[in-house]
Structure formats: structure tokens, C-alpha cells
Amino acid sequence: MLFESQIHDLSNLFPWVVTRKKKQSLRALVEQKRRIYPKEQAKADSEAIMSRLEQLPCFRDAQTVMIYYPIHNEVDLRPLLQRYEGKKTFLLPVTHRRSIEPRQYLGEEQMQRGNYSVPEPQTATFKGKIDLILVPGVVFDLQCNRIGRGAGFYDRFLKKHRRVTQLGVGYDFQVKNREIPHSFSDKPLDGVITPNQSIGL
């Protein structure tokens, strides 16, 4: 009983510990569901998300768009690379130490597997203006809060680009109706797009 009381006291002193544990639990649950989500349904959902995205002024007007290379059955936005080739500049993230470097996508022949075995562009770090960042995530809510993969790469990157429009993308089951655990320093995204919802937009 004494040990449990001490844990409770520590939780009151360090509420971020409780928030982190709640994030970890929810992340593991939704991540597992996403990994076993049927491939054909994931493909259809990705197409629906891209169709919804293409109707948004923030995408239509964007000259430079940052997307991501999908892993573990994430929403796949790669068809946009071919669909808008020559019309928009696309960037992909490269993880470097504890940060993300945006690099321009110039074709599959310029890609090599990097950290975590994720394909990355072998181009120079992009120094220009980014108009739109499309953000992967594991869990979202109706207030556009996000729980990511857990390493914090995107959290740090997005904080450096607060003036850029930031939209999360995910399957419908990744969005929770209740507010998900987050800390006071977490900045909500500008919107979240699923196959059937455009949240916050």
C-alpha cells in the first residue's frame, strides 16, 4: 500500500509521467489495429483522403508540400508525387540525429533506405519556403491533437514551422471522439483529414 501511495504522490508531482503513460497505452492499441487493417481497405481509404485533400484550397494553392513515406500500413500519399509531378515541389523527411531534415523528392532513383529502413531522398536539405506539411500520426482527436510514433521527431519539427499549415492524415478509427492525452506544450494541428471527415477545416 505504501508503494502504491508513493506512486500516486509522484504522479501528482509529475503529471507529464501520467500523460506519457496514457499516450503509450493508446498508441500501442491503435498502432496494432492499423497494422492489421486490410490492405485493400487501406488503399481505398488513402485514395479517399487524397481526393478530400485535393479539394482544399491550402493544398491547391501550395507550391511546396511535405509528405512522408508510409510505414506500418500508414495512409499512403505517394500517388500525389506522380499526380502533381512538375506542378508542385514535394519534400520528404529525413531523420538526422534527433531532428527532421526536409529534402526534395526527385524520383525513386534518388531514394535510399535510411534510419529505421525508411526510404529517404539523397538530395540536399531544402532551405526554401514550405506551404503545407502533411503529418502522419497514430491517434488524433476532434481538437486536432496528435499522438505520433513516439520518437518526437515530428513534434520538434512542427514546433519550428508553426506558421506553415499542418494537416494530419489518418484512417477514421485513428480519430477519437474524446480528447486524447496531451501536454500544455503540444500544439494542435490545423486540421485532420480522414476518408470521411475534414476536421477543423
PyMOL commands that place a pseudoatom at each C-alpha (Angstrom):
pseudoatom trace, name=CA, resn=MET, resi=1, chain=A, elem=C, hetatm=0, pos=[0.000, 0.000, 0.000]
pseudoatom trace, name=CA, resn=LEU, resi=2, chain=A, elem=C, hetatm=0, pos=[2.862, 2.350, 0.840]
pseudoatom trace, name=CA, resn=PHE, resi=3, chain=A, elem=C, hetatm=0, pos=[4.452, 1.772, -2.565]
pseudoatom trace, name=CA, resn=GLU, resi=4, chain=A, elem=C, hetatm=0, pos=[1.162, 2.485, -4.365]
pseudoatom trace, name=CA, resn=SER, resi=5, chain=A, elem=C, hetatm=0, pos=[0.753, 5.665, -2.318]
pseudoatom trace, name=CA, resn=GLN, resi=6, chain=A, elem=C, hetatm=0, pos=[4.252, 6.776, -3.293]
pseudoatom trace, name=CA, resn=ILE, resi=7, chain=A, elem=C, hetatm=0, pos=[3.486, 6.183, -6.983]
pseudoatom trace, name=CA, resn=HIS, resi=8, chain=A, elem=C, hetatm=0, pos=[0.303, 8.244, -6.638]
pseudoatom trace, name=CA, resn=ASP, resi=9, chain=A, elem=C, hetatm=0, pos=[2.246, 11.072, -4.997]
pseudoatom trace, name=CA, resn=LEU, resi=10, chain=A, elem=C, hetatm=0, pos=[4.821, 11.021, -7.790]
pseudoatom trace, name=CA, resn=SER, resi=11, chain=A, elem=C, hetatm=0, pos=[2.036, 11.174, -10.375]
pseudoatom trace, name=CA, resn=ASN, resi=12, chain=A, elem=C, hetatm=0, pos=[0.702, 14.318, -8.715]
pseudoatom trace, name=CA, resn=LEU, resi=13, chain=A, elem=C, hetatm=0, pos=[4.161, 15.861, -8.691]
pseudoatom trace, name=CA, resn=PHE, resi=14, chain=A, elem=C, hetatm=0, pos=[4.941, 14.845, -12.276]
pseudoatom trace, name=CA, resn=PRO, resi=15, chain=A, elem=C, hetatm=0, pos=[1.672, 14.818, -14.259]
pseudoatom trace, name=CA, resn=TRP, resi=16, chain=A, elem=C, hetatm=0, pos=[3.648, 14.523, -17.506]
pseudoatom trace, name=CA, resn=VAL, resi=17, chain=A, elem=C, hetatm=0, pos=[4.552, 10.970, -16.429]
pseudoatom trace, name=CA, resn=VAL, resi=18, chain=A, elem=C, hetatm=0, pos=[0.865, 10.059, -16.347]
pseudoatom trace, name=CA, resn=THR, resi=19, chain=A, elem=C, hetatm=0, pos=[0.280, 11.752, -19.714]
pseudoatom trace, name=CA, resn=ARG, resi=20, chain=A, elem=C, hetatm=0, pos=[3.187, 9.855, -21.258]
pseudoatom trace, name=CA, resn=LYS, resi=21, chain=A, elem=C, hetatm=0, pos=[1.917, 6.515, -19.976]
pseudoatom trace, name=CA, resn=LYS, resi=22, chain=A, elem=C, hetatm=0, pos=[-1.585, 7.217, -21.282]
pseudoatom trace, name=CA, resn=LYS, resi=23, chain=A, elem=C, hetatm=0, pos=[-0.119, 8.141, -24.673]
pseudoatom trace, name=CA, resn=GLN, resi=24, chain=A, elem=C, hetatm=0, pos=[1.904, 4.937, -24.772]
pseudoatom trace, name=CA, resn=SER, resi=25, chain=A, elem=C, hetatm=0, pos=[-1.110, 2.799, -23.976]
pseudoatom trace, name=CA, resn=LEU, resi=26, chain=A, elem=C, hetatm=0, pos=[-3.363, 4.449, -26.567]
pseudoatom trace, name=CA, resn=ARG, resi=27, chain=A, elem=C, hetatm=0, pos=[-0.591, 4.444, -29.179]
pseudoatom trace, name=CA, resn=ALA, resi=28, chain=A, elem=C, hetatm=0, pos=[0.005, 0.715, -28.771]
pseudoatom trace, name=CA, resn=LEU, resi=29, chain=A, elem=C, hetatm=0, pos=[-3.697, -0.083, -29.095]
pseudoatom trace, name=CA, resn=VAL, resi=30, chain=A, elem=C, hetatm=0, pos=[-4.328, 1.959, -32.253]
pseudoatom trace, name=CA, resn=GLU, resi=31, chain=A, elem=C, hetatm=0, pos=[-0.977, 1.035, -33.812]
pseudoatom trace, name=CA, resn=GLN, resi=32, chain=A, elem=C, hetatm=0, pos=[-1.860, -2.635, -33.532]
pseudoatom trace, name=CA, resn=LYS, resi=33, chain=A, elem=C, hetatm=0, pos=[-5.231, -2.057, -35.187]
pseudoatom trace, name=CA, resn=ARG, resi=34, chain=A, elem=C, hetatm=0, pos=[-3.627, -0.106, -38.027]
pseudoatom trace, name=CA, resn=ARG, resi=35, chain=A, elem=C, hetatm=0, pos=[-1.030, -2.771, -38.728]
pseudoatom trace, name=CA, resn=ILE, resi=36, chain=A, elem=C, hetatm=0, pos=[-3.710, -5.430, -39.287]
pseudoatom trace, name=CA, resn=TYR, resi=37, chain=A, elem=C, hetatm=0, pos=[-6.059, -3.113, -41.211]
pseudoatom trace, name=CA, resn=PRO, resi=38, chain=A, elem=C, hetatm=0, pos=[-6.907, -4.823, -44.555]
pseudoatom trace, name=CA, resn=LYS, resi=39, chain=A, elem=C, hetatm=0, pos=[-4.569, -3.669, -47.323]
pseudoatom trace, name=CA, resn=GLU, resi=40, chain=A, elem=C, hetatm=0, pos=[-7.314, -3.143, -49.896]
pseudoatom trace, name=CA, resn=GLN, resi=41, chain=A, elem=C, hetatm=0, pos=[-9.341, -1.025, -47.483]
pseudoatom trace, name=CA, resn=ALA, resi=42, chain=A, elem=C, hetatm=0, pos=[-6.233, 0.963, -46.564]
pseudoatom trace, name=CA, resn=LYS, resi=43, chain=A, elem=C, hetatm=0, pos=[-5.626, 1.664, -50.262]
pseudoatom trace, name=CA, resn=ALA, resi=44, chain=A, elem=C, hetatm=0, pos=[-9.235, 2.768, -50.802]
pseudoatom trace, name=CA, resn=ASP, resi=45, chain=A, elem=C, hetatm=0, pos=[-9.111, 4.961, -47.698]
pseudoatom trace, name=CA, resn=SER, resi=46, chain=A, elem=C, hetatm=0, pos=[-5.856, 6.556, -48.856]
pseudoatom trace, name=CA, resn=GLU, resi=47, chain=A, elem=C, hetatm=0, pos=[-7.474, 7.428, -52.189]
pseudoatom trace, name=CA, resn=ALA, resi=48, chain=A, elem=C, hetatm=0, pos=[-10.464, 8.939, -50.394]
pseudoatom trace, name=CA, resn=ILE, resi=49, chain=A, elem=C, hetatm=0, pos=[-8.156, 11.039, -48.218]
pseudoatom trace, name=CA, resn=MET, resi=50, chain=A, elem=C, hetatm=0, pos=[-6.218, 12.285, -51.247]
pseudoatom trace, name=CA, resn=SER, resi=51, chain=A, elem=C, hetatm=0, pos=[-9.458, 13.181, -53.012]
pseudoatom trace, name=CA, resn=ARG, resi=52, chain=A, elem=C, hetatm=0, pos=[-10.612, 15.134, -49.961]
pseudoatom trace, name=CA, resn=LEU, resi=53, chain=A, elem=C, hetatm=0, pos=[-7.213, 16.792, -49.711]
pseudoatom trace, name=CA, resn=GLU, resi=54, chain=A, elem=C, hetatm=0, pos=[-7.220, 17.854, -53.358]
pseudoatom trace, name=CA, resn=GLN, resi=55, chain=A, elem=C, hetatm=0, pos=[-10.413, 19.833, -52.781]
pseudoatom trace, name=CA, resn=LEU, resi=56, chain=A, elem=C, hetatm=0, pos=[-8.826, 22.007, -50.090]
pseudoatom trace, name=CA, resn=PRO, resi=57, chain=A, elem=C, hetatm=0, pos=[-7.554, 25.488, -51.054]
pseudoatom trace, name=CA, resn=CYS, resi=58, chain=A, elem=C, hetatm=0, pos=[-4.493, 25.025, -48.825]
pseudoatom trace, name=CA, resn=PHE, resi=59, chain=A, elem=C, hetatm=0, pos=[-3.426, 22.097, -50.999]
pseudoatom trace, name=CA, resn=ARG, resi=60, chain=A, elem=C, hetatm=0, pos=[-4.454, 23.547, -54.339]
pseudoatom trace, name=CA, resn=ASP, resi=61, chain=A, elem=C, hetatm=0, pos=[-2.579, 26.797, -53.631]
pseudoatom trace, name=CA, resn=ALA, resi=62, chain=A, elem=C, hetatm=0, pos=[0.508, 25.155, -52.134]
pseudoatom trace, name=CA, resn=GLN, resi=63, chain=A, elem=C, hetatm=0, pos=[3.654, 25.238, -54.234]
pseudoatom trace, name=CA, resn=THR, resi=64, chain=A, elem=C, hetatm=0, pos=[5.759, 23.169, -51.822]
pseudoatom trace, name=CA, resn=VAL, resi=65, chain=A, elem=C, hetatm=0, pos=[4.210, 20.257, -49.941]
pseudoatom trace, name=CA, resn=MET, resi=66, chain=A, elem=C, hetatm=0, pos=[5.889, 17.988, -47.421]
pseudoatom trace, name=CA, resn=ILE, resi=67, chain=A, elem=C, hetatm=0, pos=[4.526, 14.451, -47.237]
pseudoatom trace, name=CA, resn=TYR, resi=68, chain=A, elem=C, hetatm=0, pos=[6.051, 11.293, -45.729]
pseudoatom trace, name=CA, resn=TYR, resi=69, chain=A, elem=C, hetatm=0, pos=[6.991, 7.775, -46.734]
pseudoatom trace, name=CA, resn=PRO, resi=70, chain=A, elem=C, hetatm=0, pos=[4.373, 5.427, -45.206]
pseudoatom trace, name=CA, resn=ILE, resi=71, chain=A, elem=C, hetatm=0, pos=[5.404, 2.625, -42.852]
pseudoatom trace, name=CA, resn=HIS, resi=72, chain=A, elem=C, hetatm=0, pos=[3.421, 0.020, -40.934]
pseudoatom trace, name=CA, resn=ASN, resi=73, chain=A, elem=C, hetatm=0, pos=[0.296, 0.421, -43.087]
pseudoatom trace, name=CA, resn=GLU, resi=74, chain=A, elem=C, hetatm=0, pos=[0.023, 4.211, -42.708]
pseudoatom trace, name=CA, resn=VAL, resi=75, chain=A, elem=C, hetatm=0, pos=[-2.089, 6.267, -45.095]
pseudoatom trace, name=CA, resn=ASP, resi=76, chain=A, elem=C, hetatm=0, pos=[-0.238, 6.246, -48.423]
pseudoatom trace, name=CA, resn=LEU, resi=77, chain=A, elem=C, hetatm=0, pos=[0.019, 9.645, -50.116]
pseudoatom trace, name=CA, resn=ARG, resi=78, chain=A, elem=C, hetatm=0, pos=[2.715, 8.660, -52.612]
pseudoatom trace, name=CA, resn=PRO, resi=79, chain=A, elem=C, hetatm=0, pos=[0.381, 8.759, -55.659]
pseudoatom trace, name=CA, resn=LEU, resi=80, chain=A, elem=C, hetatm=0, pos=[0.426, 12.556, -55.250]
pseudoatom trace, name=CA, resn=LEU, resi=81, chain=A, elem=C, hetatm=0, pos=[4.105, 12.522, -56.234]
pseudoatom trace, name=CA, resn=GLN, resi=82, chain=A, elem=C, hetatm=0, pos=[3.240, 11.331, -59.735]
pseudoatom trace, name=CA, resn=ARG, resi=83, chain=A, elem=C, hetatm=0, pos=[-0.106, 13.092, -59.989]
pseudoatom trace, name=CA, resn=TYR, resi=84, chain=A, elem=C, hetatm=0, pos=[1.436, 16.525, -59.435]
pseudoatom trace, name=CA, resn=GLU, resi=85, chain=A, elem=C, hetatm=0, pos=[4.861, 15.932, -60.929]
pseudoatom trace, name=CA, resn=GLY, resi=86, chain=A, elem=C, hetatm=0, pos=[6.102, 19.197, -62.395]
pseudoatom trace, name=CA, resn=LYS, resi=87, chain=A, elem=C, hetatm=0, pos=[3.255, 21.118, -60.771]
pseudoatom trace, name=CA, resn=LYS, resi=88, chain=A, elem=C, hetatm=0, pos=[4.317, 21.078, -57.112]
pseudoatom trace, name=CA, resn=THR, resi=89, chain=A, elem=C, hetatm=0, pos=[7.560, 20.621, -55.230]
pseudoatom trace, name=CA, resn=PHE, resi=90, chain=A, elem=C, hetatm=0, pos=[7.332, 17.665, -52.856]
pseudoatom trace, name=CA, resn=LEU, resi=91, chain=A, elem=C, hetatm=0, pos=[9.507, 17.138, -49.801]
pseudoatom trace, name=CA, resn=LEU, resi=92, chain=A, elem=C, hetatm=0, pos=[10.081, 14.031, -47.716]
pseudoatom trace, name=CA, resn=PRO, resi=93, chain=A, elem=C, hetatm=0, pos=[11.502, 13.884, -44.178]
pseudoatom trace, name=CA, resn=VAL, resi=94, chain=A, elem=C, hetatm=0, pos=[14.975, 12.582, -43.445]
pseudoatom trace, name=CA, resn=THR, resi=95, chain=A, elem=C, hetatm=0, pos=[15.713, 11.801, -39.809]
pseudoatom trace, name=CA, resn=HIS, resi=96, chain=A, elem=C, hetatm=0, pos=[19.070, 13.113, -38.644]
pseudoatom trace, name=CA, resn=ARG, resi=97, chain=A, elem=C, hetatm=0, pos=[20.073, 12.633, -35.016]
pseudoatom trace, name=CA, resn=ARG, resi=98, chain=A, elem=C, hetatm=0, pos=[17.048, 13.994, -33.130]
pseudoatom trace, name=CA, resn=SER, resi=99, chain=A, elem=C, hetatm=0, pos=[15.651, 16.133, -35.941]
pseudoatom trace, name=CA, resn=ILE, resi=100, chain=A, elem=C, hetatm=0, pos=[13.965, 16.015, -39.334]
pseudoatom trace, name=CA, resn=GLU, resi=101, chain=A, elem=C, hetatm=0, pos=[15.521, 17.450, -42.476]
pseudoatom trace, name=CA, resn=PRO, resi=102, chain=A, elem=C, hetatm=0, pos=[13.109, 18.171, -45.354]
pseudoatom trace, name=CA, resn=ARG, resi=103, chain=A, elem=C, hetatm=0, pos=[14.559, 17.074, -48.689]
pseudoatom trace, name=CA, resn=GLN, resi=104, chain=A, elem=C, hetatm=0, pos=[13.123, 17.381, -52.165]
pseudoatom trace, name=CA, resn=TYR, resi=105, chain=A, elem=C, hetatm=0, pos=[11.765, 14.266, -53.853]
pseudoatom trace, name=CA, resn=LEU, resi=106, chain=A, elem=C, hetatm=0, pos=[13.271, 13.905, -57.335]
pseudoatom trace, name=CA, resn=GLY, resi=107, chain=A, elem=C, hetatm=0, pos=[12.240, 10.348, -58.168]
pseudoatom trace, name=CA, resn=GLU, resi=108, chain=A, elem=C, hetatm=0, pos=[12.660, 6.830, -56.833]
pseudoatom trace, name=CA, resn=GLU, resi=109, chain=A, elem=C, hetatm=0, pos=[16.181, 6.579, -58.276]
pseudoatom trace, name=CA, resn=GLN, resi=110, chain=A, elem=C, hetatm=0, pos=[17.216, 9.264, -55.754]
pseudoatom trace, name=CA, resn=MET, resi=111, chain=A, elem=C, hetatm=0, pos=[15.875, 7.285, -52.784]
pseudoatom trace, name=CA, resn=GLN, resi=112, chain=A, elem=C, hetatm=0, pos=[17.895, 5.136, -50.381]
pseudoatom trace, name=CA, resn=ARG, resi=113, chain=A, elem=C, hetatm=0, pos=[16.925, 3.412, -47.159]
pseudoatom trace, name=CA, resn=GLY, resi=114, chain=A, elem=C, hetatm=0, pos=[17.969, 5.452, -44.177]
pseudoatom trace, name=CA, resn=ASN, resi=115, chain=A, elem=C, hetatm=0, pos=[17.281, 5.280, -40.460]
pseudoatom trace, name=CA, resn=TYR, resi=116, chain=A, elem=C, hetatm=0, pos=[14.571, 2.788, -39.484]
pseudoatom trace, name=CA, resn=SER, resi=117, chain=A, elem=C, hetatm=0, pos=[14.887, 1.353, -43.055]
pseudoatom trace, name=CA, resn=VAL, resi=118, chain=A, elem=C, hetatm=0, pos=[12.611, 4.121, -44.395]
pseudoatom trace, name=CA, resn=PRO, resi=119, chain=A, elem=C, hetatm=0, pos=[13.449, 5.285, -47.964]
pseudoatom trace, name=CA, resn=GLU, resi=120, chain=A, elem=C, hetatm=0, pos=[14.831, 8.843, -47.964]
pseudoatom trace, name=CA, resn=PRO, resi=121, chain=A, elem=C, hetatm=0, pos=[15.770, 11.297, -50.740]
pseudoatom trace, name=CA, resn=GLN, resi=122, chain=A, elem=C, hetatm=0, pos=[19.508, 11.674, -51.267]
pseudoatom trace, name=CA, resn=THR, resi=123, chain=A, elem=C, hetatm=0, pos=[19.172, 15.367, -52.085]
pseudoatom trace, name=CA, resn=ALA, resi=124, chain=A, elem=C, hetatm=0, pos=[20.309, 18.464, -50.231]
pseudoatom trace, name=CA, resn=THR, resi=125, chain=A, elem=C, hetatm=0, pos=[18.360, 19.826, -47.269]
pseudoatom trace, name=CA, resn=PHE, resi=126, chain=A, elem=C, hetatm=0, pos=[15.551, 22.048, -48.554]
pseudoatom trace, name=CA, resn=LYS, resi=127, chain=A, elem=C, hetatm=0, pos=[16.005, 25.630, -47.388]
pseudoatom trace, name=CA, resn=GLY, resi=128, chain=A, elem=C, hetatm=0, pos=[13.053, 27.271, -49.118]
pseudoatom trace, name=CA, resn=LYS, resi=129, chain=A, elem=C, hetatm=0, pos=[9.507, 28.072, -48.054]
pseudoatom trace, name=CA, resn=ILE, resi=130, chain=A, elem=C, hetatm=0, pos=[7.188, 25.185, -47.162]
pseudoatom trace, name=CA, resn=ASP, resi=131, chain=A, elem=C, hetatm=0, pos=[3.484, 25.847, -47.759]
pseudoatom trace, name=CA, resn=LEU, resi=132, chain=A, elem=C, hetatm=0, pos=[1.892, 22.681, -46.386]
pseudoatom trace, name=CA, resn=ILE, resi=133, chain=A, elem=C, hetatm=0, pos=[3.010, 19.811, -44.150]
pseudoatom trace, name=CA, resn=LEU, resi=134, chain=A, elem=C, hetatm=0, pos=[1.009, 16.571, -44.248]
pseudoatom trace, name=CA, resn=VAL, resi=135, chain=A, elem=C, hetatm=0, pos=[1.654, 14.836, -40.952]
pseudoatom trace, name=CA, resn=PRO, resi=136, chain=A, elem=C, hetatm=0, pos=[1.420, 11.130, -40.128]
pseudoatom trace, name=CA, resn=GLY, resi=137, chain=A, elem=C, hetatm=0, pos=[0.167, 10.093, -36.730]
pseudoatom trace, name=CA, resn=VAL, resi=138, chain=A, elem=C, hetatm=0, pos=[-1.110, 7.162, -34.724]
pseudoatom trace, name=CA, resn=VAL, resi=139, chain=A, elem=C, hetatm=0, pos=[-4.015, 8.836, -32.905]
pseudoatom trace, name=CA, resn=PHE, resi=140, chain=A, elem=C, hetatm=0, pos=[-5.878, 12.126, -33.388]
pseudoatom trace, name=CA, resn=ASP, resi=141, chain=A, elem=C, hetatm=0, pos=[-8.904, 13.759, -31.773]
pseudoatom trace, name=CA, resn=LEU, resi=142, chain=A, elem=C, hetatm=0, pos=[-11.589, 16.252, -32.789]
pseudoatom trace, name=CA, resn=GLN, resi=143, chain=A, elem=C, hetatm=0, pos=[-9.494, 19.117, -31.394]
pseudoatom trace, name=CA, resn=CYS, resi=144, chain=A, elem=C, hetatm=0, pos=[-6.716, 18.136, -33.857]
pseudoatom trace, name=CA, resn=ASN, resi=145, chain=A, elem=C, hetatm=0, pos=[-4.378, 16.915, -31.138]
pseudoatom trace, name=CA, resn=ARG, resi=146, chain=A, elem=C, hetatm=0, pos=[-1.976, 14.203, -32.269]
pseudoatom trace, name=CA, resn=ILE, resi=147, chain=A, elem=C, hetatm=0, pos=[-0.094, 11.261, -30.822]
pseudoatom trace, name=CA, resn=GLY, resi=148, chain=A, elem=C, hetatm=0, pos=[2.800, 10.298, -33.071]
pseudoatom trace, name=CA, resn=ARG, resi=149, chain=A, elem=C, hetatm=0, pos=[5.082, 7.325, -33.388]
pseudoatom trace, name=CA, resn=GLY, resi=150, chain=A, elem=C, hetatm=0, pos=[6.781, 8.132, -30.095]
pseudoatom trace, name=CA, resn=ALA, resi=151, chain=A, elem=C, hetatm=0, pos=[10.266, 9.356, -31.026]
pseudoatom trace, name=CA, resn=GLY, resi=152, chain=A, elem=C, hetatm=0, pos=[9.290, 13.039, -31.061]
pseudoatom trace, name=CA, resn=PHE, resi=153, chain=A, elem=C, hetatm=0, pos=[10.810, 13.846, -34.477]
pseudoatom trace, name=CA, resn=TYR, resi=154, chain=A, elem=C, hetatm=0, pos=[7.657, 15.478, -35.814]
pseudoatom trace, name=CA, resn=ASP, resi=155, chain=A, elem=C, hetatm=0, pos=[6.880, 17.249, -32.535]
pseudoatom trace, name=CA, resn=ARG, resi=156, chain=A, elem=C, hetatm=0, pos=[10.216, 19.052, -32.713]
pseudoatom trace, name=CA, resn=PHE, resi=157, chain=A, elem=C, hetatm=0, pos=[9.960, 19.726, -36.447]
pseudoatom trace, name=CA, resn=LEU, resi=158, chain=A, elem=C, hetatm=0, pos=[6.417, 21.099, -36.326]
pseudoatom trace, name=CA, resn=LYS, resi=159, chain=A, elem=C, hetatm=0, pos=[7.295, 23.485, -33.499]
pseudoatom trace, name=CA, resn=LYS, resi=160, chain=A, elem=C, hetatm=0, pos=[9.919, 25.029, -35.785]
pseudoatom trace, name=CA, resn=HIS, resi=161, chain=A, elem=C, hetatm=0, pos=[7.345, 25.501, -38.549]
pseudoatom trace, name=CA, resn=ARG, resi=162, chain=A, elem=C, hetatm=0, pos=[4.353, 26.864, -36.654]
pseudoatom trace, name=CA, resn=ARG, resi=163, chain=A, elem=C, hetatm=0, pos=[3.446, 29.303, -39.450]
pseudoatom trace, name=CA, resn=VAL, resi=164, chain=A, elem=C, hetatm=0, pos=[3.144, 26.510, -42.017]
pseudoatom trace, name=CA, resn=THR, resi=165, chain=A, elem=C, hetatm=0, pos=[-0.264, 24.849, -42.449]
pseudoatom trace, name=CA, resn=GLN, resi=166, chain=A, elem=C, hetatm=0, pos=[-0.066, 21.435, -40.758]
pseudoatom trace, name=CA, resn=LEU, resi=167, chain=A, elem=C, hetatm=0, pos=[-2.649, 18.751, -41.562]
pseudoatom trace, name=CA, resn=GLY, resi=168, chain=A, elem=C, hetatm=0, pos=[-2.774, 15.288, -40.039]
pseudoatom trace, name=CA, resn=VAL, resi=169, chain=A, elem=C, hetatm=0, pos=[-3.954, 12.322, -42.096]
pseudoatom trace, name=CA, resn=GLY, resi=170, chain=A, elem=C, hetatm=0, pos=[-5.320, 9.047, -40.774]
pseudoatom trace, name=CA, resn=TYR, resi=171, chain=A, elem=C, hetatm=0, pos=[-7.982, 6.398, -41.041]
pseudoatom trace, name=CA, resn=ASP, resi=172, chain=A, elem=C, hetatm=0, pos=[-11.326, 7.027, -39.371]
pseudoatom trace, name=CA, resn=PHE, resi=173, chain=A, elem=C, hetatm=0, pos=[-10.595, 4.629, -36.498]
pseudoatom trace, name=CA, resn=GLN, resi=174, chain=A, elem=C, hetatm=0, pos=[-7.499, 6.691, -35.644]
pseudoatom trace, name=CA, resn=VAL, resi=175, chain=A, elem=C, hetatm=0, pos=[-9.660, 9.667, -34.611]
pseudoatom trace, name=CA, resn=LYS, resi=176, chain=A, elem=C, hetatm=0, pos=[-11.084, 9.556, -31.086]
pseudoatom trace, name=CA, resn=ASN, resi=177, chain=A, elem=C, hetatm=0, pos=[-14.197, 11.493, -30.103]
pseudoatom trace, name=CA, resn=ARG, resi=178, chain=A, elem=C, hetatm=0, pos=[-12.777, 12.175, -26.653]
pseudoatom trace, name=CA, resn=GLU, resi=179, chain=A, elem=C, hetatm=0, pos=[-9.783, 14.404, -26.101]
pseudoatom trace, name=CA, resn=ILE, resi=180, chain=A, elem=C, hetatm=0, pos=[-6.575, 12.391, -26.226]
pseudoatom trace, name=CA, resn=PRO, resi=181, chain=A, elem=C, hetatm=0, pos=[-3.725, 12.830, -23.698]
pseudoatom trace, name=CA, resn=HIS, resi=182, chain=A, elem=C, hetatm=0, pos=[-1.514, 15.814, -24.487]
pseudoatom trace, name=CA, resn=SER, resi=183, chain=A, elem=C, hetatm=0, pos=[0.668, 18.274, -22.615]
pseudoatom trace, name=CA, resn=PHE, resi=184, chain=A, elem=C, hetatm=0, pos=[0.311, 22.048, -22.427]
pseudoatom trace, name=CA, resn=SER, resi=185, chain=A, elem=C, hetatm=0, pos=[3.241, 22.439, -24.827]
pseudoatom trace, name=CA, resn=ASP, resi=186, chain=A, elem=C, hetatm=0, pos=[1.653, 20.294, -27.557]
pseudoatom trace, name=CA, resn=LYS, resi=187, chain=A, elem=C, hetatm=0, pos=[0.323, 22.424, -30.407]
pseudoatom trace, name=CA, resn=PRO, resi=188, chain=A, elem=C, hetatm=0, pos=[-2.798, 21.100, -32.159]
pseudoatom trace, name=CA, resn=LEU, resi=189, chain=A, elem=C, hetatm=0, pos=[-2.611, 20.643, -35.909]
pseudoatom trace, name=CA, resn=ASP, resi=190, chain=A, elem=C, hetatm=0, pos=[-4.550, 22.967, -38.211]
pseudoatom trace, name=CA, resn=GLY, resi=191, chain=A, elem=C, hetatm=0, pos=[-6.760, 20.094, -39.322]
pseudoatom trace, name=CA, resn=VAL, resi=192, chain=A, elem=C, hetatm=0, pos=[-7.069, 16.335, -39.696]
pseudoatom trace, name=CA, resn=ILE, resi=193, chain=A, elem=C, hetatm=0, pos=[-8.260, 14.504, -42.798]
pseudoatom trace, name=CA, resn=THR, resi=194, chain=A, elem=C, hetatm=0, pos=[-9.748, 11.020, -42.809]
pseudoatom trace, name=CA, resn=PRO, resi=195, chain=A, elem=C, hetatm=0, pos=[-11.696, 9.195, -45.544]
pseudoatom trace, name=CA, resn=ASN, resi=196, chain=A, elem=C, hetatm=0, pos=[-14.964, 10.580, -44.189]
pseudoatom trace, name=CA, resn=GLN, resi=197, chain=A, elem=C, hetatm=0, pos=[-14.037, 13.745, -42.281]
pseudoatom trace, name=CA, resn=SER, resi=198, chain=A, elem=C, hetatm=0, pos=[-12.206, 17.014, -42.689]
pseudoatom trace, name=CA, resn=ILE, resi=199, chain=A, elem=C, hetatm=0, pos=[-11.754, 18.046, -39.052]
pseudoatom trace, name=CA, resn=GLY, resi=200, chain=A, elem=C, hetatm=0, pos=[-11.047, 21.655, -38.212]
pseudoatom trace, name=CA, resn=LEU, resi=201, chain=A, elem=C, hetatm=0, pos=[-11.223, 22.746, -41.838]
for i in range(1, 201): cmd.bond("trace and resi %d" % i, "trace and resi %d" % (i + 1))
show_as sticks, trace
zoom trace
